[in-house]
């Protein structure tokens, strides 16, 4: 009986240990050089080790429940995820000399991206406090009036010239040194210089932002309702409110911002990017709300960010079809594919980076108050509203208007403000790394 109980207890413990073990359940590559690794629970910690020849690896106490994955992004850039030992998984990163990598954790997701090295900016250059050397290494400074008076009194009291030159002069220099550079004044001087440097750097950043022009596009409008919610609220109205909040937030942060529409009017897809091109915008951001057909049994929800490319998944293709239906007759499938293949690769790479930063910014902002929000990830899709843009551009699906809970959230003002702040945080992050 005792043996049986022992066996049962042992099996129970093994089952519990396995259930609580960190496991990798999915790995999805996206963009030109990024990977999203999904776990069965929140990631608490990982070890980072730098190797020679521009290689590094991340080590986690986890089990890889799927086969080993290796992604070769270019001749010198790759990411490999494999089981190193029974309890350890390693994510090996190899990159070119001019590149580096970034790691971001969002609860049960680990994002690894190979990116270009960020140039050293002014705010990274630490201003060293001024050094105060001994007086013998400095040119003599004029003594203050009070010290001169004191010297005169000492001279009158000194019996011989020789004694004055030998002792009193050294005493005078000693006192001068103490009064010329008091410790507190030296510290304050150093602090003031650092403060001035920080203030100047902040001014330069604000000035730089004023030169950054962002065009915000509220999807649909006018005759085009977009996705309709169960309580009969159109997507066009929801995204317009989000864009207005985002407009205020970005203006507050010092950016120059333009809107494709600021009221309920219809604008065709081509005209939206034409405005951005005409105004020489630095970024084009189109805001939408997702949905699934009423007949569908899926209960899809979450936030997704797309950049322009041929759709690599069925889900991305369906979302693109829904957003593109306004423009469905403008060109045939062959013409569209030809256009996508001729697009500037570098612009798509930068758009991918922007999408990653904005997706991360939104989730970080929203999950403080809504921890259950689903990370739909960064995806590629053939969105024609982005195709005409000559600058980095993304399309944000802020949530599903077809989902019972999410539709109510994206319709509420507080939630829209949090979304706007998250998008703005992502834009700040993008410019700080790619300016």
SETI-56106 format. One record per residue (C-alpha): residue in one letter; y, x, z. Coordinates in Angstrom, 2 decimals, decimal comma, always signed. Each point is the difference from the previous one (the first is absolute). Last residue first. Layout:
> rest	yy	xx	zz
> A	Y	X	Z
...
***
This chain:
> rest	yy	xx	zz
> X	+58,29	+17,42	-37,10
> X	-3,76	-0,55	+0,05
> X	-1,02	+0,29	+3,65
> X	+3,07	-1,49	+1,74
> X	+0,39	-2,42	-2,92
> X	-3,46	-1,49	+0,53
> X	+0,38	-0,27	+3,79
> X	+3,30	-1,85	-0,33
> X	-1,59	-2,35	-2,54
> X	-2,90	-0,66	+2,37
> X	+2,38	-0,74	+2,87
> X	+1,87	-2,44	-2,28
> X	-3,27	-1,80	-0,80
> X	-0,78	-0,23	+3,73
> X	+3,46	-1,35	+0,82
> X	-0,31	-2,66	-2,69
> X	-3,41	-1,08	+1,30
> X	+1,39	-0,29	+3,55
> X	+2,87	-2,13	-1,33
> X	-2,42	-2,25	-1,91
> X	-2,08	-0,47	+3,15
> X	+3,06	-1,09	+2,00
> X	+1,10	-2,36	-2,84
> X	-3,32	-1,89	-0,29
> X	-1,51	-0,83	-3,43
> X	-2,09	+3,19	-0,06
> X	-1,58	-1,06	+3,27
> X	-0,79	-3,57	-1,01
> X	-1,73	+1,24	-3,18
> X	-1,99	+2,54	+2,03
> X	-1,58	-2,62	+2,24
> X	-1,35	-2,49	-2,58
> X	-0,49	+2,51	-2,83
> X	+1,22	-1,10	-3,45
> X	+3,40	+1,69	+0,40
> X	-1,93	+3,26	+0,33
> X	+1,99	+2,96	+1,27
> X	+2,91	+2,33	-0,83
> X	-1,36	+0,82	-3,48
> X	+2,23	+2,97	-0,86
> X	+0,53	+1,20	-3,59
> X	+0,99	+3,63	-0,50
> X	+2,34	+2,09	-2,15
> X	+0,92	+3,65	-0,51
> X	+2,67	+0,09	-2,75
> X	+0,04	-0,93	-3,70
> X	-1,01	-3,60	+0,72
> X	-1,41	-1,91	-2,98
> X	-3,60	-0,16	+1,25
> X	+0,87	-1,17	+3,51
> X	+0,48	-3,71	-0,81
> X	-3,00	+0,43	-2,29
> X	-2,36	+0,48	+2,93
> X	-3,08	+1,89	-1,21
> X	-1,52	+0,80	+3,43
> X	-0,71	+2,86	+2,37
> X	-0,56	-0,55	+3,69
> X	+1,31	+1,07	+3,39
> X	-1,84	-1,69	+2,84
> X	-0,70	-3,60	+1,05
> X	+0,70	+1,01	+3,59
> X	-0,66	-3,20	+1,97
> X	+2,45	-1,21	+2,66
> X	-1,82	-0,49	+3,30
> X	+2,42	+2,15	+2,02
> X	+2,93	-2,42	-0,57
> X	+2,87	+1,13	+2,25
> X	-0,26	+3,80	-0,23
> X	-2,24	-0,54	-3,03
> X	+2,98	-1,01	-2,13
> X	+1,99	+3,25	+0,09
> X	-2,89	+2,44	-0,40
> X	-1,56	-2,21	-2,69
> X	+3,23	-0,21	-1,99
> X	+0,73	+3,74	+0,20
> X	-3,56	+0,93	-1,06
> X	+0,18	-2,26	-3,06
> X	+3,47	+1,37	-0,81
> X	-1,13	+3,64	+0,30
> X	-3,16	-0,51	-2,08
> X	+1,86	-1,96	-2,71
> X	+2,68	+2,70	-0,27
> X	-2,68	+2,66	-0,46
> X	-1,68	-2,08	-2,74
> X	+3,37	-0,49	-1,69
> X	+0,40	+3,81	+0,00
> X	-3,36	+0,36	-1,77
> X	+0,90	-2,79	-2,44
> X	+3,28	+1,74	-0,83
> X	-1,85	+3,27	-0,63
> X	-2,41	-1,73	-2,39
> X	+2,78	-1,35	-2,24
> X	-1,40	-3,09	-1,70
> X	-1,85	+0,33	-3,31
> X	-3,32	-1,28	+1,34
> X	+1,65	-3,09	+1,45
> X	+1,70	-0,86	-3,29
> X	-3,24	+0,35	-1,97
> X	-1,78	-2,27	+2,46
> X	+2,73	-2,62	-0,37
> X	-0,08	+0,17	-3,79
> X	-3,79	-0,43	+0,00
> X	+0,16	-3,01	+2,35
> X	+2,54	-1,85	-2,13
> X	+3,71	+0,03	+0,63
> X	+2,70	-2,42	+1,12
> X	-2,35	-2,95	+0,41
> X	-1,01	+0,58	+3,63
> X	+3,49	+0,74	+1,29
> X	+0,27	-2,76	+2,63
> X	-3,74	+0,42	+0,62
> X	+0,55	+3,57	+1,20
> X	-0,01	-0,64	+3,77
> X	-3,27	-1,94	-0,14
> X	-1,63	+2,39	-2,46
> X	+1,02	+2,96	+2,18
> X	-1,60	-1,54	+3,09
> X	-3,19	-0,63	-1,98
> X	-0,13	+3,56	-1,35
> X	+0,58	+1,50	+3,46
> X	-2,91	-2,03	+1,41
> X	-2,30	+0,96	-2,88
> X	+0,70	+3,65	+0,63
> X	+1,37	+2,94	-1,95
> X	+3,00	-1,82	-1,48
> X	+1,83	+2,19	-2,53
> X	+3,01	+1,55	+1,68
> X	+3,24	-1,03	+1,64
> X	+0,32	+0,19	+3,78
> X	-1,21	-2,61	+2,43
> X	+0,52	-0,66	+3,71
> X	-2,22	-2,38	+1,96
> X	+0,41	-1,95	+3,24
> X	-2,79	-2,22	+1,31
> X	-1,90	-3,22	-0,63
> X	-3,10	-1,21	-1,85
> X	-1,82	-3,10	+1,23
> X	-2,32	-0,20	-3,01
> X	-1,66	-3,32	-0,87
> X	+2,12	-0,32	-3,17
> X	+0,84	-3,49	-1,29
> X	+3,55	+0,30	+1,31
> X	+0,56	+3,16	-2,10
> X	+1,01	+3,14	+1,94
> X	+3,51	+1,01	+1,02
> X	+2,38	+2,97	+0,31
> X	+3,66	+0,16	+0,93
> X	+2,39	+2,12	-2,08
> X	+2,67	+2,72	+0,34
> X	+0,97	+2,29	-2,91
> X	+1,36	+3,45	+0,88
> X	+1,78	+2,20	-2,56
> X	+1,11	+3,43	+1,18
> X	+2,59	+2,62	-1,01
> X	+2,07	-2,49	-2,00
> X	+1,83	+1,07	-3,16
> X	+1,99	-3,29	-0,05
> X	-1,19	-0,81	-3,53
> X	-3,57	+0,95	+0,87
> X	-0,07	-2,25	+3,07
> X	+1,56	-2,89	-1,93
> X	-2,49	+0,45	-2,85
> X	-2,76	-0,12	+2,63
> X	+0,81	-3,61	+0,87
> X	+0,91	-1,04	-3,56
> X	-3,54	+0,79	-1,23
> X	-1,65	-2,27	+2,59
> X	+2,02	-3,11	-0,84
> X	+2,63	-1,22	+2,45
> X	-0,08	-3,54	+1,45
> X	+2,56	-0,95	+2,64
> X	-0,29	-0,84	+3,71
> X	+2,62	+2,34	+1,44
> X	+0,65	+3,71	+0,57
> X	-1,70	+1,20	-3,19
> X	-0,73	+3,44	-1,46
> X	+1,50	+1,41	+3,18
> X	+1,92	+3,29	+0,36
> X	+0,07	+2,46	+2,91
> X	+1,95	+3,22	+0,67
> X	-1,61	+1,55	+3,06
> X	+1,73	+0,82	+3,30
> X	-2,46	-1,22	+2,63
> X	+1,93	-3,24	+0,53
> X	-0,18	-0,62	-3,74
> X	-3,79	+0,41	+0,20
> X	-0,31	-2,54	+2,81
> X	+2,33	-2,53	-1,63
> X	-1,89	+0,14	-3,33
> X	-3,32	-0,21	+1,83
> X	+1,11	-3,23	+1,69
> X	+1,05	-1,40	-3,40
> X	-3,27	+1,16	-1,56
> X	-2,03	-1,76	+2,70
> X	+1,95	-3,22	-0,56
> X	-0,56	+0,20	-3,77
> X	-3,71	+0,64	+0,61
> X	-0,43	-3,27	+1,89
> X	+1,95	-2,14	-2,48
> X	-1,87	+1,25	-3,12
> X	-3,38	-0,38	+1,77
> X	+0,57	-3,75	+0,15
> X	-0,44	-2,04	+3,19
> X	-2,24	-3,07	-0,38
> X	-1,58	-0,10	+3,49
> X	-3,28	+1,26	-1,48
> X	+1,89	+2,89	-1,62
> X	+0,99	+0,24	-3,66
> X	-0,25	+3,31	-1,86
> X	+2,78	+0,62	-2,53
> X	+2,60	-2,74	-0,35
> X	+1,11	+0,99	-3,53
> X	+2,66	-2,48	-1,19
> X	+2,64	+1,83	+2,01
> X	-1,47	+3,11	+1,67
> X	-2,98	+2,39	-0,46
> X	+0,02	+3,26	+2,00
> X	+2,95	+1,22	+2,08
> X	+0,94	+3,33	-1,62
> X	+1,77	+2,71	+1,95
> X	+1,79	+2,77	-1,89
> X	+0,58	+3,17	+2,02
> X	+2,77	+2,54	-0,61
> X	+0,00	+3,25	+1,91
> X	+3,45	+1,59	-0,10
> X	+0,96	-1,72	+3,23
> X	-3,19	+1,44	+1,52
> X	+1,25	+3,56	-0,63
> X	+3,27	-0,76	+1,84
> X	-1,97	-1,36	+2,93
> X	-2,24	+3,09	+0,02
> X	+3,04	+2,34	-0,26
> X	+1,70	-1,80	+2,89
> X	-3,15	+0,25	+2,12
> X	-0,18	+3,73	-0,79
> X	+3,65	+0,43	+0,98
> X	-0,63	-1,78	+3,30
> X	-3,11	+2,11	+0,62
> X	+1,95	+3,22	-0,70
> X	+2,90	-1,17	+2,18
> X	-2,45	-0,80	+2,83
> X	-1,65	+3,45	-0,39
> X	+3,43	+1,67	+0,13
> X	+1,01	-2,08	+3,02
> X	-3,22	+0,89	+1,81
> X	+0,58	+3,73	-0,57
> X	+3,62	-0,23	+1,17
> X	-1,11	-2,01	+3,03
> X	-2,54	+2,68	+0,89
> X	+2,60	+2,78	-0,36
> X	+2,52	-2,03	+2,02
> X	-2,57	-0,52	+2,76
> X	-0,82	+3,73	+0,18
> X	+3,62	+1,18	+0,23
> X	+0,98	+2,22	-2,91
> X	+3,55	+1,36	+0,41
> X	+0,15	-0,31	+3,79
> X	-3,09	+2,05	+0,80
> X	+0,68	+2,55	-2,70
> X	+3,59	+0,38	+1,12
> X	-1,15	+0,57	+3,59
> X	-2,31	+2,84	-1,08
> X	+2,60	+1,42	-2,35
> X	+2,54	+0,10	+2,84
> X	-2,47	+1,65	+2,37
> X	-0,78	+2,64	-2,66
> X	+3,71	+0,68	-0,46
> X	+0,52	+0,17	+3,77
> X	-2,58	+2,73	+0,53
> X	+0,54	+3,04	-2,26
> X	+3,32	-0,72	-1,67
> X	+1,56	-1,20	+3,20
> X	-1,27	+2,95	+2,03
> X	+1,40	+2,44	-2,53
> X	+3,44	-1,66	-0,05
> X	+0,32	+0,52	+3,75
> X	+0,93	-2,13	+3,04
> X	-1,15	-3,43	-1,38
> X	+1,97	-2,88	+1,60
> X	+2,41	-0,44	-2,93
> X	-2,87	+0,15	-2,49
> X	-1,99	-2,64	+1,91
> X	+2,98	-2,37	-0,10
> X	+0,44	+0,58	-3,75
> X	-3,71	-0,64	-0,59
> X	+0,21	-3,31	+1,86
> X	+2,93	-1,07	-2,16
> X	-1,93	+0,92	-3,13
> X	-3,00	-1,97	+1,31
> X	+2,11	-3,13	+0,51
> X	+1,51	+0,40	-3,47
> X	-3,40	+0,05	-1,71
> X	-1,36	+3,35	-1,24
> X	+0,13	+0,78	-3,69
> X	-3,52	+0,61	-1,32
> X	-1,55	+3,48	-0,26
> X	-2,17	+0,44	-3,12
> X	-3,58	-0,72	+0,90
> X	-3,02	+2,21	+0,68
> X	+1,33	+1,27	+3,38
> X	+0,70	-3,60	+0,97
> X	-3,70	-0,87	+0,24
> X	-1,21	-2,46	-2,64
> X	+0,49	-3,76	+0,07
> X	-2,37	-1,56	-2,53
> X	+1,02	-3,26	-1,68
> X	-2,56	-2,82	+0,25
> X	-2,42	-0,19	-2,94
> X	+0,44	-2,89	-2,44
> X	-3,38	-1,29	-0,99
> X	-0,42	-0,54	-3,75
> X	-2,06	-3,17	-0,26
> X	+3,13	-2,18	-0,19
> X	+1,12	+1,88	-3,10
> X	-3,12	-0,73	-2,00
> X	-2,96	+2,28	-0,75
> X	-1,65	-1,16	-3,21
> X	-2,91	-2,46	+0,39
> X	-3,24	+1,26	-1,52
> X	-1,41	-2,32	-2,64
> X	-2,63	-2,48	+1,14
> X	-3,74	-0,27	+0,66
> X	-0,56	-3,24	+1,89
> X	-2,38	-0,89	+2,84
> X	+0,20	-3,49	+1,51
> X	-2,18	-0,82	+3,03
> X	-0,51	-3,68	+0,77
> X	-1,31	-1,60	+3,22
> X	+3,39	-0,03	+1,81
> X	+2,41	+1,25	-2,69
> X	-0,37	+3,77	-0,07
> X	+1,94	+2,16	-2,46
> X	-0,90	+3,45	-1,32
> X	+2,15	+1,94	-2,46
> X	-0,98	+2,87	-2,26
> X	+1,59	+3,05	-1,60
> X	+0,82	+1,09	-3,54
> X	+1,61	+3,05	-1,60
> X	-3,00	+2,19	+0,81
> X	-2,45	-2,53	-1,55
> X	-2,16	-2,20	+2,25
> X	-3,36	-0,23	+1,76
> X	-0,71	-2,56	+2,71
> X	-3,33	-0,28	+1,83
> X	-0,50	-3,20	+2,02
> X	-2,72	+0,88	+2,49
> X	-2,27	-2,38	+1,87
> X	-1,62	+1,01	+3,30
> X	-2,80	-1,53	+2,08
> X	-3,15	+0,82	-1,98
> X	+1,74	+3,03	-1,55
> X	+2,38	+0,51	-2,94
> X	-0,26	-3,56	-1,37
> X	+2,18	+0,02	-3,10
> X	+3,45	-0,95	-1,33
> X	+1,37	+2,21	-2,79
> X	+3,61	+0,04	-1,22
> X	+1,12	+1,96	-3,07
> X	+2,97	+1,82	-1,50
> X	-0,20	+3,24	-2,01
> X	-1,22	-1,15	-3,43
> X	+1,31	-3,54	+0,63
> X	-0,96	-3,09	+2,00
> X	-3,64	+0,96	+0,63
> X	-1,31	-2,62	+2,44
> X	-3,24	+0,70	+1,90
> X	-1,76	-2,65	+2,08
> X	-3,15	+0,38	+2,11
> X	-2,11	-3,17	+0,09
> X	+0,92	-2,92	+2,30
> X	-0,47	-0,47	+3,75
> X	+1,85	+3,23	+0,82
> X	-0,32	+0,33	+3,78
> X	+2,91	+1,08	+2,17
> X	+1,42	+2,66	+2,31
> X	+2,75	+1,03	-2,37
> X	+0,88	+3,28	-1,70
> X	+2,90	+0,40	-2,40
> X	-0,23	+2,92	-2,39
> X	+2,31	+2,48	-1,62
> X	+0,15	+2,07	-3,17
> X	+2,93	+1,82	-1,52
> X	-1,89	+3,27	-0,61
> X	-0,77	+0,56	+3,69
> X	-0,85	-2,70	+2,52
> X	+2,08	-2,32	+2,19
> X	-1,88	-2,17	+2,51
> X	+0,99	-3,51	+1,13
> X	-2,00	-1,77	+2,71
> X	-0,02	-3,79	+0,24
> X	+1,01	-2,59	+2,56
> X	-0,05	-3,68	+0,98
> X	-0,89	-1,72	-3,27
> X	-0,23	-3,78	+0,46
> X	-3,32	-1,58	-0,85
> X	-2,55	-0,38	-2,83
> X	+1,77	+2,62	-2,08
> X	+1,74	-0,11	-3,40
> X	+0,94	+3,16	-1,91
> X	+2,86	-0,35	-2,50
> X	+0,26	+2,86	-2,54
> X	+2,95	+1,36	-1,95
> X	+0,54	+2,30	-2,99
> X	+1,07	-1,84	-3,16
> X	+0,09	-3,49	+1,39
> X	-2,88	-1,39	+1,97
> X	-3,37	+1,14	+1,30
> X	-1,90	-2,45	+2,24
> X	-2,42	+0,99	+2,76
> X	-1,90	-2,60	+2,02
> X	-2,02	-0,40	+3,21
> X	+0,75	+3,24	+1,82
> X	-1,44	-0,38	+3,48
> X	+1,35	+0,63	+3,50
> X	-2,81	-0,59	+2,48
> X	+0,34	-3,08	+2,23
> X	-2,88	-1,90	-1,61
> X	-2,19	+3,13	-0,03
> X	+0,54	+0,62	+3,73
> X	-0,63	-3,67	+0,82
> X	-3,26	-0,04	-2,01
> X	-1,11	+3,25	+1,63
> X	+0,83	-1,38	+3,44
> X	-1,90	-3,21	-0,66
> X	-2,99	+1,97	-1,27
> X	+0,03	+2,14	+3,16
> X	+0,31	-3,04	+2,25
> X	-2,87	-1,71	-1,81
> X	-2,14	+3,15	+0,31
> X	+0,80	+0,34	+3,71
> X	-0,75	-3,67	+0,62
> X	-3,34	+0,44	-1,73
> X	-0,79	+3,10	+2,10
> X	+0,89	-1,88	+3,18
> X	-2,39	-2,80	-0,96
***
